Amino acid sequence: MKGDVPAIDVRDLTVYYGGRPAVEGVSFSLERGETLLLLGPNGAGKTTILRVIGGFHREYSGRVLVFGEPPLKAKSLTSYVPQSHSLNERVPLKAFEVVAMGAIYRKGLIHGRIPQTIAEKARSLLEFVGLGDVWRRSFRGLSGGQKQRVLIARALMSDPKLLLLDEPLSALDPSARAEVSAVLGKIKEEKGVTMVITTHDINPLVEIGDRVLLINRRAVAFGRPAEVLTDGVVKSVYGPLARAINVDGRLYCIIGDVHLERR
């Protein structure tokens, strides 16, 4: 890993699905330890960009470098939290066992007993995300917000340099959103991990965002939240009813649930 390069450097990125462009001409750079909030309507290409950075989607043109390397070469430095997990909840996994998966699969220890060192680290990370008291509880029986924090803890098991989170607040109630947002802020402050977070509701996360990339299949605006989240820019993406307001020095975006029309 080269020490003098950005965490992420994207230049003129166009992403294809079946030969057709889904995202076109996107460029941005993110320094180490910064958090990027990737904002846009549903269907605008947020998850697509995230998957390219994570090395999961390879049909693209342009340049994408993660810590100075192509995404596939940097995969060992990256952890990904998808919008919906793929765990079979009929399997009676305990919370710490789900977290331990983040190390077990990396080490190829898919079967057999969880090594004590991994189990202890999993329990420690559950403490970190505020769930130390549920470490032996069934994952299936946890609330939506608790499950999301368990999955974030799992992503931290490999000590990533880059954490990619796809809509980590979706389908959560306001209380759970606040808890998950607080955990992400704690990761930023205490672990210094670079993060890219896709979201359609920026309000709970705006205080931890160093940069905002607003996209609508193309990059509409990139910069610091106060620069990007202006009334004019927000309306240009979300329509005339959207608003960007400042209350006591804090930014809020009122956008509703907007879906991009396919042409």
Order of alpha helices (4+ residues) and beta strands (2+ residues): beta-beta-beta-alpha-beta-beta-alpha-alpha-alpha-beta-alpha-beta-beta-beta-alpha-alpha-beta-beta
